[in-house]
Amino acid sequence: MPIDHFNRNDLRTFKLRYLINTKYVQVKNNPPIFFYSGDNAYAEDNARDNGYIWELAQHFGAILIIAEHRFYGKSSPFGNVSFTSVNYLKYLNSKQALEDYVNLINYIKYKRLENTKNSKVISFGYGYGGELTVRLRVKYPLLVNGGVASSAPVHFYVNVSSNPRPDLKYSSIVTNVLNKNGCKKEALFNSFENIRNLSKTINGRQYLNDKFKFSNISKINSTDDGELLIYNVLAIFDLMAKVNYPYSTSLKRPLPAWPIKEACKPFLKAKTSEEYILASFEVLNLWNNYTGKYKEIDLWDFSPPSEAGDTDGIFE
């Protein structure tokens, strides 16, 4: 794939991974193509976690394509250094990803497979991947004939009293879930205020880096980084509410049953400033390292979903 689809003078390319399954095909000419627009996950994870697309592909005799989003999984345009500089990360956005998928669909139809030039393409996606599915269908209606998007907010609005639209109702729902599980506004704000104060000094930032076990790329080096840490805690709660199941799951990542309840326990027990700070660490650790596999934590600071949404409305 071109690293930059919008600069014809940039001839650099990278390998975009995808999974393909043709065993359900029932007709020789132009079988339907089901295309899963990948999000911030490995292609294998999306293949495992979205069983319904396999069932539908089998029922309709479709070719199944599961694309991997650039910069995620093993589709790294710049290898191991892809996340080390804004000069690389500027190519991590939904517009570039959309063009990747258009190129991939055309490659499948006209080069990879035979007798698929006139195949109808239906795109599928969940969350951010669902947003990409919507954009594929809207922007390329002649290429993508239909789309099935789940939990895919196309627009995001500030949840203020002057706005009669209930577009941020989700944020108020997340707030209610947090309250019911013990993550009271006062407890969270206590933790955040302590994080802000510590991020103002060298010793305080070192304390945060040590306690949160941040990798070199994610270390707190400024007050802005402290705000990024707070944003990540809120963003994790926002994401966790979507998978707050009564049973353990590996959807997107390994999590225990009722993960929000588990994440809120440290806030319920906290009494000292240090305990409130560490309660925020437990949120990050639960989301990023529930299995204990990793020794360090990376903050999710560069990601296409940030183009579409925010944490506005949670405890506001």
ROKE-762584 format. One record per residue (C-alpha): x, z, y. Coordinates in steps of 0.05 Angstrom, whole numbers. Layout:
REM ROKE-762584
X/Z/Y;
...
//
This chain:
REM ROKE-762584
0/0/0;
23/-11/72;
43/55/103;
12/31/168;
-47/-17/160;
-52/-27/235;
19/-48/251;
36/-116/223;
109/-108/242;
114/-47/196;
129/-75/127;
139/-8/92;
97/5/31;
83/60/-20;
50/67/-87;
-22/92/-87;
-44/121/-153;
-111/108/-184;
-145/118/-252;
-184/62/-285;
-232/64/-343;
-263/1/-373;
-287/26/-441;
-360/30/-418;
-366/-43/-397;
-425/-78/-430;
-422/-148/-401;
-366/-198/-397;
-378/-223/-326;
-383/-181/-263;
-398/-112/-291;
-412/-60/-237;
-354/-21/-208;
-361/53/-193;
-307/73/-143;
-292/147/-130;
-262/155/-60;
-209/208/-70;
-201/269/-25;
-146/321/-19;
-136/328/-94;
-100/298/-153;
-135/238/-183;
-135/275/-250;
-171/334/-218;
-226/290/-190;
-233/256/-258;
-241/324/-291;
-286/357/-240;
-337/301/-230;
-368/290/-298;
-430/257/-270;
-393/194/-251;
-370/187/-323;
-441/195/-348;
-467/144/-297;
-411/95/-314;
-429/99/-388;
-503/91/-374;
-495/30/-329;
-436/-1/-366;
-392/5/-305;
-318/1/-292;
-295/68/-264;
-241/73/-211;
-216/140/-185;
-171/132/-125;
-120/182/-101;
-116/196/-27;
-51/181/8;
-5/243/16;
-43/280/-40;
-30/284/-114;
29/239/-128;
12/187/-75;
66/208/-26;
87/153/23;
152/188/38;
165/226/-26;
183/299/-23;
192/297/53;
121/271/67;
98/337/97;
161/355/135;
151/317/200;
96/292/246;
131/225/244;
107/221/172;
42/260/178;
15/214/232;
-1/166/175;
-45/219/142;
-114/203/169;
-181/176/146;
-172/108/179;
-110/93/139;
-141/121/76;
-202/77/85;
-159/15/89;
-122/38/26;
-188/39/-11;
-209/-29/15;
-143/-58/-8;
-150/-24/-76;
-220/-50/-88;
-199/-120/-70;
-138/-114/-115;
-181/-91/-174;
-233/-146/-164;
-187/-205/-151;
-121/-188/-185;
-123/-131/-235;
-185/-149/-274;
-216/-215/-295;
-288/-235/-283;
-301/-182/-230;
-300/-223/-166;
-375/-217/-158;
-382/-146/-185;
-424/-99/-144;
-386/-38/-120;
-417/31/-113;
-374/85/-81;
-379/159/-97;
-350/219/-62;
-355/294/-51;
-341/330/15;
-287/294/53;
-286/241/-2;
-361/234/9;
-349/221/83;
-301/165/63;
-355/137/17;
-404/135/76;
-353/101/120;
-336/50/66;
-409/31/59;
-421/28/134;
-357/-8/154;
-351/-55/95;
-423/-68/71;
-403/-135/40;
-350/-102/-3;
-384/-36/-19;
-456/-48/-39;
-478/24/-42;
-454/96/-35;
-470/163/-66;
-442/218/-20;
-449/292/-36;
-438/347/16;
-411/295/64;
-423/314/138;
-412/252/180;
-416/288/246;
-402/360/266;
-435/395/326;
-421/459/363;
-473/511/343;
-495/535/412;
-563/556/437;
-567/495/483;
-561/449/424;
-630/442/390;
-601/406/330;
-588/450/270;
-525/412/251;
-483/474/246;
-533/514/206;
-481/514/151;
-435/558/193;
-489/610/202;
-501/609/127;
-427/621/114;
-429/679/163;
-489/710/126;
-453/702/59;
-392/737/86;
-433/794/115;
-470/805/50;
-404/809/12;
-370/859/58;
-332/814/105;
-361/842/168;
-345/811/235;
-309/874/258;
-264/876/197;
-244/803/203;
-232/808/278;
-190/871/267;
-146/832/220;
-142/772/266;
-125/813/327;
-68/847/290;
-42/778/268;
-45/754/340;
-6/814/365;
48/807/312;
56/732/326;
78/749/397;
145/780/376;
203/759/333;
198/821/289;
123/813/283;
129/740/262;
182/759/210;
134/812/184;
79/761/176;
125/711/142;
148/764/92;
79/793/77;
45/726/71;
102/696/30;
102/632/70;
145/573/51;
196/548/102;
149/493/126;
93/543/139;
130/600/172;
101/633/234;
147/615/292;
100/621/352;
34/648/376;
3/580/361;
25/588/289;
-10/655/289;
-74/620/311;
-64/569/256;
-60/625/205;
-126/654/230;
-157/585/228;
-136/577/156;
-168/642/135;
-234/620/167;
-227/550/138;
-217/579/68;
-280/620/74;
-316/557/97;
-291/519/35;
-300/578/-12;
-374/582/5;
-383/513/-26;
-356/537/-94;
-382/608/-93;
-407/604/-165;
-425/663/-210;
-373/639/-260;
-300/622/-257;
-285/549/-241;
-228/500/-234;
-266/454/-187;
-213/432/-137;
-173/495/-155;
-176/555/-202;
-222/609/-175;
-255/671/-203;
-330/683/-208;
-361/699/-140;
-296/684/-102;
-323/706/-35;
-340/775/-63;
-268/780/-89;
-239/757/-23;
-279/808/16;
-259/868/-26;
-194/881/13;
-232/880/79;
-281/932/52;
-224/978/31;
-179/968/92;
-168/1027/138;
-100/1015/170;
-74/957/211;
-29/936/154;
-86/936/104;
-128/893/150;
-71/843/157;
-59/842/82;
-133/830/72;
-124/762/105;
-65/749/60;
-108/762/-1;
-156/708/23;
-100/657/26;
-70/680/-39;
-137/678/-76;
-150/607/-52;
-80/579/-59;
-51/619/-116;
-104/652/-158;
-65/639/-222;
-1/668/-193;
35/603/-207;
69/597/-139;
119/644/-107;
105/617/-37;
44/596/3;
36/532/44;
-13/532/101;
-62/473/100;
-43/451/170;
-46/375/165;
-108/345/133;
-158/289/145;
-218/337/139;
-196/367/206;
-219/301/237;
-290/313/216;
-302/388/222;
-280/456/246;
-293/529/236;
-335/535/300;
-398/575/288;
-370/625/238;
-380/694/269;
-396/665/337;
//
